Each structure stands twice: as C-alpha cells, then as structure tokens.
Amino acid sequence: MAWNLDIKGLIHPFSALAQGFKQPHTLSYPVEQRAEVTGYRGFHVNTISDCVGCGNCQDICMNEAIDMVEPLSPEAMNPKNASGLVPRIDYGRCCWCGLCVDVCGPDSLRLEGDCVYVSPDADSFLYMPKDK
C-alpha cells in the first residue's frame, strides 16, 4: 500500500484564515442604522384622525394581538369614531402578517419600515401605534 501526500487536503483548512480579513455583515447598531426597506412590515402606524374605531383589525387578528383601548390623546380623535376606541398592539403576540392593515376600512392603520425596539420591560411591548 502506497502512501500519497494530499496537498490540497493539507492546505484547504488554512483558507479559513482569509475570512478574518473580510468586512463583517453585521452593523454596529447604535452607531450605524439599517437602511429602511420599502414594503417591510415593521411597527404599526395609526392615523388617529382617520380611525373610525370599528374594531375590524381586532376581529381579524388571528393571534389576538390587538385590543381596542381609549386613546392617549382624545383631542386628535376622528369625530366619526363612534366607539371612542383605537387599536393597541401587543408585539409579544403579533406575527406581522398585515391582515389588520388589509381590513382597515379608512386605511388609517399601516405598517412602517422601522422594526427595532428593545426594552427590558415586558409591559412596554403593549404598543399604541404612532399617530402620523
């Protein structure tokens, strides 16, 4: 039985060293911000002045992540909002499917490109959509 020297097999593991000289694919988050992607499903935005408080978004949500609550600023409410309630999203349950946006009659609820939120407090994930 003859012994053959496998040069390729001997040198190939050292090719991993080349990875040490490449730029990383990650961002240094607080310093660098991710470029916003159009059509990305991020946080909810609700135009309070257009919201009629119908609750369709709450009814369609399969994860029960939306409940209707009193708004933080009632002076900006739509006069046609008969219930006096606006949606609140629980991001611990939301799967960002976008059904709530699709079923919104006056198109007051939409998803924006911003998706970064970090907090040690679990109750802060009960999120009132931003008013735009």
JOJO-V627661 format. One record per backbone hydrogen bond with DSSP energy under -1.0 kcal/mol. NH is the residue of the N-H (numbers start at 1). CO is the residue of the C=O. E is the energy in kcal/mol with one decimal. If there is no record, write none. Layout:
nh co e
NH CO E
NH CO E
This chain:
nh co e
7 5 -1.1
10 6 -1.3
11 7 -2.2
12 8 -2.4
14 11 -1.5
15 12 -1.8
16 13 -1.1
17 14 -1.3
18 15 -1.1
19 16 -1.2
20 17 -1.2
21 18 -1.3
22 19 -1.1
29 27 -1.4
32 28 -3.3
40 37 -1.5
42 40 -1.1
42 112 -2.0
43 114 -2.8
45 110 -3.1
46 130 -2.8
47 108 -2.3
48 46 -1.2
50 47 -2.0
51 47 -1.4
59 55 -2.1
60 56 -2.2
61 57 -1.1
67 88 -2.1
69 86 -2.9
76 73 -1.4
77 74 -1.3
81 78 -2.0
82 80 -1.4
86 69 -3.1
88 67 -2.4
89 127 -2.7
90 65 -3.0
91 125 -2.6
93 90 -1.8
94 90 -1.6
102 98 -1.9
103 99 -1.9
110 45 -2.4
112 43 -2.9
124 121 -1.2
125 122 -1.4
126 123 -1.3
127 89 -3.5
127 125 -1.1
130 44 -1.1
